[in-house]
Amino acid sequence: MADEKPALVLHLATGGEPLLFALPPEGVDELEKDLHLHLEHGSVQTVTTREGSKVTVNFAHVAVAYIDDLQRKNKVFGLH
């Protein structure tokens, strides 16, 4: 787990490059568990980044959101 670098990946409904926010290891499980609810309800959620910054996300404008490991190489979307 120490080698993992979790990040919140957001693909906005309007298109463009995905937004990536590095996350602290603590709290990732809870965010990942609730992520589908934020998307389904279009809620506004504040997320704390690895650096301690607070980012407020309006999930009504997000098409796809997931937690990914930035440390992993040779990624294929949807496969672990």
Backbone hydrogen bonds, N-H to C=O, Kabsch-Sander energy under -0.5 kcal/mol:
donor,donor_aa,acceptor,acceptor_aa,energy
4,E,1,M,-0.9
7,A,68,D,-2.3
8,L,21,F,-2.8
9,V,7,A,-0.6
9,V,66,Y,-3.2
10,L,8,L,-0.5
10,L,19,L,-2.8
11,H,64,V,-3.1
12,L,10,L,-0.6
13,A,61,H,-2.7
15,G,12,L,-1.7
19,L,10,L,-2.9
21,F,8,L,-2.1
23,L,6,P,-2.9
28,V,25,P,-1.3
31,L,27,G,-2.1
32,E,28,V,-2.9
33,K,29,D,-2.1
34,D,30,E,-1.7
35,L,31,L,-1.2
37,L,34,D,-0.6
38,H,34,D,-1.8
39,L,35,L,-2.0
40,E,36,H,-2.7
41,H,37,L,-2.3
42,G,38,H,-0.9
43,S,38,H,-1.5
45,Q,43,S,-0.5
45,Q,57,V,-2.4
47,V,45,Q,-0.5
47,V,55,V,-3.4
49,T,47,V,-0.5
49,T,53,S,-3.0
50,R,22,A,-2.6
52,G,49,T,-1.8
55,V,47,V,-3.1
57,V,45,Q,-3.2
57,V,55,V,-0.6
59,F,43,S,-2.6
59,F,57,V,-0.9
60,A,42,G,-0.5
61,H,58,N,-2.0
62,V,59,F,-1.1
63,A,11,H,-2.7
64,V,11,H,-1.7
66,Y,9,V,-1.9
68,D,7,A,-2.5
70,L,5,K,-2.9
70,L,68,D,-0.7
72,R,69,D,-0.9
79,L,76,V,-2.2
